[in-house]
Amino acid sequence: MKVLKVLDTPALLLSGRRRVLVVADIHIGIGYVDSSILEALKKLYDVTRADELVIAGDFKHSISAKSVEVRLFNELSKNVPVTLVRGNHDGGIESVRELAVGKVGIIHGHLKPSEELMNCKLIVAGHAHPAVLIRHGAGGIKERVWLEGEFELWEGVKKDVVIMPTFNELCASTAVNVEKPPGIFDVRNFHATMLDGTYLGRVCEI
């Protein structure tokens, strides 16, 4: 199975016998752009000719089960075959704790995966909302990034890990070269790459 980044887009395409589109941290309800975010997601699903959509946690923003957010998820699932990997904001929506797609394990990233994913070669996670602060003058700007590295998830067992940028650009991001992101991973030695493919180097060196 090939694991491909969709250029200029915070999405992965797992390409094998079936094509699985993976996104994370949509956070529906964070602003007044819910319909446009979902339309962009549906369009991406069509453009990539995916067979299935997997959301690696936090479809919605409110931790409580607001009816409008649940309704929007149900509407999405009527149009697109979707699996939601449960994030810390996803109460009230049908979801799974984690998911294996071939040798790719998908988690949200706020909880350590179970040993059922130990045979996976790659772990994909969200939750951290990774970005890099690009300094200029007296300030700087944050740019969303992919993080990739190796991490010991179980004693003596290291796995390759990809941490996804948020699909919703309105989400607050964590400048990983300035502060520690939330979640289970120590990302200091992870490699950071911008959405356009620009490689920035190891987090600890940026």
URHU-V376885 format. One record per backbone hydrogen bond with DSSP energy under -0.5 kcal/mol. CO is the residue of the C=O (numbers start at 1). NH is the residue of the N-H. Records with the same first field share a line. If there is no record, write none. Layout:
CO=NH ; NH
//
This chain:
2=4 ; 15
4=13
5=7
6=9
9=11
11=6
12=14 ; 22
13=4 ; 15
14=16 ; 20
15=2
18=16 ; 20
19=21 ; 51 ; 52
20=14
21=54
22=12
23=56
24=167
25=167 ; 168
27=30
28=61 ; 62
33=37
34=38
35=39
36=40
37=41
38=42
39=43
40=44
41=45
42=46
43=47
44=48
45=50
46=49
52=21
53=83
54=23 ; 56
55=57 ; 85
57=25
58=26 ; 27
59=28
64=66
66=70
67=71
68=72
69=73
70=74
71=75
72=76
73=77
74=78
75=79
76=79 ; 80
80=82
81=53
83=55 ; 85
84=86 ; 96
87=90
90=93
96=86
99=101 ; 106
100=102
101=104
103=105 ; 121 ; 122
104=101
105=124
106=99
108=126
109=184
114=117
115=118
117=120
121=160
122=105
123=162
124=107
125=164
126=128
129=174
130=145
131=176
132=134 ; 143
133=135
134=141
136=139
139=136
141=134
143=132
144=195
146=193
147=163
148=191
149=161
151=153 ; 159
154=157
156=158
157=153 ; 154
159=151
160=123
161=149
162=125 ; 164
163=147
167=169
168=171
173=175
174=131 ; 176
175=178 ; 179
185=187
187=190
188=204
190=203
191=148
192=200 ; 201
193=146
194=197
195=8
198=194
201=192
202=205 ; 206
203=206
//
